[in-house]
Amino acid sequence: MDVVALSEIDDARRRALIALLQRADAADDNPPLPEPQYHAVVDDGGGEDGGSGEVHDGQLVLAEDGGRPGGFVLLTPARDGSTAIHLVVDPARRDGALASELVGAAVATAAADGDGPLHLWAMHAGPADDDLARQHGFEPERDVVQMRVPLPLADDVRRATRPIVTRPFVPGPDDEAWLRVNNRAFASHPEQGSWTLEQLHERLAADWVDLEGFLVADDPDGDGLIGFCWTKIHRKRTPVLGEIYVIGVDPSHHGGGLGRALTVAGLNSMAERGIRVGMLYTDADNEAATALYRRLGFEVDHVDRSYRRTALS
């Protein structure tokens, strides 16, 4: 096992890691890492996160054979003093032994750096992931579900949704208004809250961004925005997926059906662009959100699960 700072990976090793990520993605038809972690490994401090943030301060624990990585764990610090652990294993090495060795090495590395809690993530989690986590002292903590719906939406769903006027986001003039709504809507969210202008600009620079799919709703009673629905098209997926990437309603406008209206507006926008499957992620314990999405026709496709370990000794 080799421990290396993410910022110190050379080009040859980065290319080998990208190839590993591609093999894992092809085998699972699912991204092996969340978006910020993926770009931190792939983009050498560039990409849509622009090299800023805790992700790029992370470390990799690598298992290599002749320069070819069989797997790795990525450890990234969080603002609250905890550490996130993401595991990627080559499809040809998934006998269980390597994954266990990597997680054990990740725990030891984190223990050497501090005593904060650890969060081990499993993408597309299953019983084997539960067993692996338990072996290393982790307990299930948080489930993030991916839900999907056929597009276009059923006529009765659209008829039952209040109409809302939206328009495309305009970079520059809409920046501060969007940040106010986003940060109020996600004040307690571990990933989406407390965005900065720099983060917004970095994300807008991503090659997938289509402003026609970044919908905002103006406040009819004053300046600013009352909500937004930002969509993302995953054209390399089979089937092509249209994601409700981020959706938010200003808390002062809760209770008026705006969340449903903005969700439907985003799904309609993607259907008009030829997308036939809508997708989104939500926390499994967010009962209000999951109930809303089920009423729109969404069903759970899979679960990404976080496991927590507090004591490092």
C-alpha positions in Angstrom: 0.0 0.0 0.0 1.3 3.5 -0.9 -0.1 6.6 0.7 0.2 9.7 -1.5 -1.3 13.2 -1.3 -3.8 13.9 -4.0 -1.9 17.0 -5.1 1.3 15.0 -5.6 0.0 12.4 -8.1 2.2 12.4 -11.3 0.7 12.2 -14.8 1.5 8.5 -15.3 -0.2 7.5 -12.1 -3.2 9.8 -12.8 -3.7 8.1 -16.2 -3.6 4.7 -14.6 -6.2 5.9 -12.0 -8.5 7.3 -14.7 -8.3 3.9 -16.5 -9.3 2.1 -13.3 -12.2 4.5 -12.8 -13.3 3.8 -16.4 -13.1 0.0 -15.9 -15.2 0.3 -12.7 -17.7 2.5 -14.3 -18.1 0.2 -17.3 -18.5 -2.9 -15.1 -21.1 -1.3 -12.8 -22.8 1.1 -15.2 -22.6 3.5 -12.3 -20.1 6.2 -11.4 -17.5 4.7 -8.9 -17.1 8.1 -7.2 -19.3 11.1 -6.5 -18.7 14.1 -8.7 -16.4 16.2 -6.6 -14.2 13.2 -5.7 -14.1 12.0 -9.3 -12.9 15.4 -10.6 -10.4 15.7 -7.8 -8.7 12.5 -9.0 -9.1 13.0 -12.7 -8.6 16.8 -13.2 -5.3 17.5 -11.4 -6.9 20.4 -9.5 -8.9 21.6 -12.4 -12.3 20.6 -13.7 -15.5 21.8 -12.3 -14.1 22.1 -8.7 -11.2 24.2 -9.9 -8.8 22.8 -7.3 -10.5 24.5 -4.4 -12.2 22.9 -1.4 -11.4 20.0 1.0 -11.6 17.3 -1.7 -8.3 18.4 -3.2 -6.6 18.3 0.1 -7.2 14.5 0.3 -5.0 11.5 0.3 -5.0 8.3 -1.7 -4.1 4.8 -0.4 -3.1 2.8 -3.5 -2.7 -0.9 -4.1 -0.5 -1.2 -7.2 1.1 -4.1 -9.1 3.7 -3.1 -11.7 2.3 0.4 -12.0 -1.3 -0.8 -12.5 -3.6 0.1 -9.6 -5.8 -2.7 -8.4 -7.7 -0.3 -6.2 -7.6 2.7 -4.0 -9.3 4.6 -1.2 -9.6 8.3 -1.3 -9.6 10.1 2.1 -11.0 13.7 2.1 -11.3 16.0 5.1 -14.6 17.7 5.9 -15.2 21.0 7.6 -16.5 19.3 10.8 -13.2 17.5 11.3 -14.5 14.1 10.0 -13.0 12.3 7.0 -14.8 10.7 4.1 -13.5 7.5 2.6 -14.4 6.3 -0.9 -13.3 2.9 -2.2 -12.7 1.9 -5.8 -11.6 -1.7 -6.7 -10.7 -3.0 -10.1 -13.6 -5.4 -11.3 -11.0 -8.1 -11.7 -9.9 -7.9 -8.1 -13.3 -8.0 -6.3 -12.8 -11.1 -4.3 -13.2 -9.1 -1.1 -9.6 -9.4 0.2 -8.3 -6.3 -1.5 -11.2 -4.1 -0.5 -10.8 -5.1 3.1 -7.1 -4.4 3.0 -7.7 -1.0 1.5 -10.4 0.0 4.1 -8.1 -1.2 6.9 -5.3 0.9 5.5 -7.6 3.9 5.2 -8.6 3.6 8.8 -5.0 3.4 9.9 -4.0 6.4 7.8 -6.9 8.5 9.2 -6.0 7.4 12.8 -2.4 8.7 12.2 -3.7 12.1 11.1 -6.4 12.7 13.8 -9.2 11.4 15.8 -12.3 12.7 14.0 -15.1 10.3 12.9 -14.9 8.5 9.6 -17.6 8.1 6.9 -17.1 5.2 4.5 -19.2 5.5 1.3 -20.4 2.6 -0.9 -21.9 3.6 -4.3 -24.7 1.3 -5.3 -24.6 -0.3 -1.9 -25.4 -4.0 -1.3 -25.1 -6.7 1.4 -21.4 -7.2 0.7 -20.8 -3.5 1.4 -22.6 -3.8 4.7 -20.5 -6.8 5.7 -17.2 -5.0 4.7 -18.2 -1.9 6.7 -19.1 -4.0 9.8 -15.8 -5.8 9.7 -14.0 -2.5 10.1 -16.1 -1.1 12.9 -18.5 1.0 10.8 -22.3 1.2 11.2 -24.8 2.4 8.6 -25.4 6.1 8.9 -27.0 7.7 5.8 -28.7 6.4 2.7 -28.9 8.5 -0.5 -31.4 7.0 -3.0 -31.3 7.4 -6.7 -34.8 7.6 -8.1 -35.9 7.4 -11.7 -39.1 8.3 -13.7 -40.1 7.7 -17.3 -40.4 10.9 -19.4 -42.5 12.7 -20.5 -44.5 12.7 -17.3 -48.0 11.4 -17.2 -50.6 13.9 -18.3 -52.5 13.6 -14.9 -49.3 14.5 -13.0 -48.7 17.6 -15.1 -52.4 18.7 -14.8 -52.2 18.3 -11.0 -49.2 20.6 -10.7 -49.5 24.4 -10.3 -48.1 26.4 -13.2 -44.9 28.3 -12.7 -43.0 30.7 -14.9 -39.3 29.9 -15.3 -36.4 31.2 -17.4 -32.8 30.2 -17.9 -30.2 31.3 -15.4 -28.1 34.3 -16.5 -24.5 34.2 -15.3 -23.5 37.4 -13.6 -26.9 39.1 -13.0 -28.4 36.0 -11.3 -25.3 34.9 -9.3 -25.9 36.6 -6.0 -29.7 36.0 -6.0 -29.1 32.3 -6.7 -26.5 32.0 -4.0 -29.0 33.5 -1.5 -31.7 31.1 -2.3 -29.4 28.1 -2.5 -27.7 28.8 0.8 -31.0 29.5 2.6 -32.6 26.4 1.2 -29.7 24.1 2.1 -28.5 25.8 5.3 -28.1 22.5 7.1 -27.1 20.3 4.1 -23.6 18.7 4.4 -22.7 19.2 0.7 -24.9 21.9 -0.9 -25.0 24.5 1.8 -22.7 27.5 2.1 -21.8 27.8 -1.6 -19.5 30.7 -2.6 -19.4 32.8 -5.7 -16.2 31.0 -6.7 -17.8 27.6 -6.3 -20.7 28.7 -8.5 -18.4 30.0 -11.2 -16.4 26.8 -11.1 -19.5 24.6 -11.5 -20.8 26.8 -14.3 -17.6 26.2 -16.2 -18.1 22.5 -16.4 -18.5 21.1 -19.9 -21.9 19.6 -19.2 -23.6 22.8 -18.2 -26.5 23.8 -20.5 -28.1 27.1 -19.3 -31.3 26.1 -21.0 -31.6 23.4 -18.4 -30.8 25.7 -15.4 -34.2 27.1 -14.7 -34.9 29.9 -12.2 -38.2 31.5 -11.0 -38.3 35.2 -10.3 -40.0 36.6 -7.2 -43.3 38.1 -8.6 -43.5 40.4 -5.5 -40.0 41.8 -5.6 -36.4 41.4 -6.5 -34.5 38.1 -6.5 -35.6 34.5 -7.0 -38.0 32.3 -5.2 -36.5 29.0 -6.4 -34.6 27.1 -9.1 -34.2 23.7 -10.8 -30.8 22.9 -12.3 -30.7 19.9 -14.6 -27.9 17.8 -15.9 -27.9 15.4 -18.9 -25.8 12.2 -18.5 -25.3 11.4 -22.2 -22.8 8.6 -21.6 -25.3 6.6 -19.6 -27.5 3.8 -21.0 -30.2 4.9 -21.0 -29.3 8.6 -21.3 -30.3 10.1 -17.9 -31.7 13.6 -17.2 -30.9 14.5 -13.7 -32.6 17.0 -11.4 -29.1 18.1 -10.3 -30.1 20.7 -7.7 -33.5 22.0 -6.8 -34.2 24.6 -4.2 -37.1 26.8 -2.9 -36.5 29.9 -0.7 -37.7 28.9 2.8 -40.0 32.0 2.9 -42.0 30.4 0.0 -42.4 26.9 1.4 -45.8 25.3 1.5 -47.1 26.6 -1.8 -46.3 23.7 -4.1 -43.2 25.3 -5.6 -41.0 22.3 -5.0 -43.3 20.1 -7.1 -43.8 22.9 -9.7 -40.1 23.4 -10.2 -39.4 19.6 -10.3 -42.0 19.2 -13.0 -40.7 22.2 -14.9 -37.2 20.6 -14.9 -38.5 17.2 -16.0 -40.6 18.8 -18.8 -37.5 20.8 -19.9 -35.5 17.5 -20.2 -38.4 15.7 -22.0 -38.5 18.5 -24.5 -34.8 18.0 -25.2 -35.5 14.3 -26.0 -34.6 12.7 -22.6 -36.7 9.7 -21.8 -35.6 8.9 -18.2 -35.5 11.4 -15.4 -33.3 10.9 -12.3 -32.5 12.5 -9.0 -30.9 11.8 -5.6 -32.4 12.4 -2.2 -31.8 11.3 1.3 -33.9 8.3 2.1 -35.0 9.8 5.5 -36.4 12.9 3.7 -39.9 11.5 3.8 -41.6 14.6 2.4 -39.3 14.7 -0.6 -39.5 10.9 -1.4 -43.3 11.0 -1.0 -43.5 13.9 -3.5 -41.2 12.2 -6.0 -43.3 9.0 -5.8 -46.4 11.0 -6.5 -44.7 12.2 -9.7 -44.0 8.6 -10.7 -40.4 8.1 -9.4 -39.2 4.7 -8.1 -35.9 3.9 -6.3 -33.2 2.6 -8.6 -30.4 2.1 -6.0 -28.9 3.3 -2.8 -25.6 5.0 -2.1 -24.8 4.4 1.6 -22.5 6.1 4.2 -21.2 4.2 7.2 -19.8 5.9 10.3 -17.0 4.9 12.6 -16.3 7.2 15.6 -13.6 5.4 17.6 -10.3 5.0 15.7 -8.5 2.9 18.3 
